Amino acid sequence: MTSTVPRRPARKAGVDLPVLGLGTWRTIDRAGPDRLAELLEATRTVGARLVDTAPVYSDAEPRLARLLREDPSFFVATKIWDTEPEAVEAVFAGQLAGYARSCVDLLQVHNLNGWQANLAWLERQKAAGRVRFTGVTYQFDHAFGMGGTRADLAHVIATDRVDFVQVNMNAAEPTLAEDILPAAAEAGIGVIVMRPFGEGALLAAPPPAAFLRELGCTSWSEALLRWVLAHPQVTTVLTATSRPEHFLANAAAARSGPLGPAEASAVADHARSVLGARSGR
C-alpha cells in the first residue's frame, strides 16, 4: 500500500492538513470522467484528500462536486469572486448544492477581489455554520480596480481576519516568503501555496541528472516541491494535474521531506535561470 503524505498543522484553524493538495486550474476541466475518478482515487490512496477549486475555473468545480457528493471526507477549498452581494450569495448557494453539503471547509476571497465586503460576508457565513474556515488568495496585484494588492494581503494577515491565505510561490518567485509567510506563521494562519511549478514554466528546462542526484532528488518536479516544503510556514502545496500518475509522483516527493538549506539555494538558482531564459533576461 502506498504510504500517506505528511501532515502539517494550521494553528488558528485547529486542523492538520496534508502537505500536498490537488489544484484544479486548467486541468480537470479537460479530463474525462474516468480520468477524474482515477485522479481522486489517487489522492485517497496517498492521504491527500484536499482539493482547491473555484467557480470561475471553467466547469472544473461542478464536475468535481458531482464526484465528491459521494465522499464527504475531502477537505474542499473553493472561492468567491463576485462583489455584488446577491451574486455572491447565489454562487455560494450553488456551490453548497453542488457538493450536497450544508458547509464548505474553506471559502476564500479570490485574489482579494472586493475583500473588504466579502470578508465581512464570509465572517457571517462562518458564524452561521455555512463555512468552517475563511481565507483569501493572492497571486499578483490586479489593475483596473479589480482584486487586491500585496499590501492588502499584509493588512488582512495583520488584522487577523482569516484562517488561511493562499499565495503564489515557487523557487523562481520566492518574494512572498520574505514577509507574508513569517507574518502568517506568527498569526497562526495556515498557508496554501499555488503554482509551485510556475504553471509548468519551470518544468520546461530541468537541470542535468547529476545535479538532481546531488540534491538527493529523482526529478526536477520533486526538487521544486521540496523547495516549497522547506518553508515550515507552508501548510499545503497544491499541484494542478489531471494525471493520476503525476499526482502519485508528487506525493512521493512530498514524502521525501523538505530540502536542506544548501540544496534549496541551488534549486532557486537554477529556477531563476529558467525563468530568466524564458523571458529573455
C-alpha positions, 0 to 999 in steps of 0.5 A: 500500500502506498504510504500517506503524505505528511501532515502539517498543522494550521494553528488558528484553524485547529486542523492538520492538513496534508502537505500536498493538495490537488489544484484544479486550474486548467486541468480537470476541466479537460479530463474525462470522467474516468480520468477524474475518478482515477485522479481522486482515487489517487489522492485517497490512496496517498492521504491527500484528500484536499482539493482547491477549486473555484467557480470561475475555473471553467466547469472544473468545480461542478464536475468535481462536486458531482464526484465528491457528493459521494465522499464527504471526507475531502477537505474542499477549498473553493472561492468567491469572486463576485462583489455584488452581494446577491451574486455572491450569495447565489454562487455560494448557494450553488456551490453548497448544492453542488457538493450536497453539503450544508458547509464548505471547509474553506471559502476564500476571497479570490485574489482579494477581489472586493475583500473588504465586503466579502470578508465581512460576508464570509465572517457571517457565513462562518458564524452561521455554520455555512463555512468552517474556515475563511481565507483569501488568495493572492497571486499578483496585484490586479489593475483596473480596480479589480482584486487586491494588492500585496499590501492588502494581503499584509493588512488582512494577515495583520488584522487577523481576519482569516484562517488561511491565505493562499499565495503564489510561490515557487523557487523562481518567485520566492518574494512572498516568503520574505514577509507574508509567510513569517507574518502568517506563521506568527498569526497562526494562519495556515498557508496554501501555496499555488503554482509551485511549478510556475504553471509548468514554466519551470518544468520546461528546462530541468537541470542535468541528472547529476545535479538532481542526484546531488540534491538527493532528488529523482526529478526536477518536479520533486526538487521544486516541491521540496523547495516549497516544503522547506518553508515550515510556514507552508501548510499545503502545496497544491499541484494542478494535474489531471494525471493520476500518475503525476499526482502519485509522483508528487506525493512521493516527493512530498514524502521525501521531506523538505530540502536542506538549506544548501540544496534549496539555494541551488534549486532557486538558482537554477529556477531563476535561470529558467525563468530568466531564459524564458523571458529573455533576461 
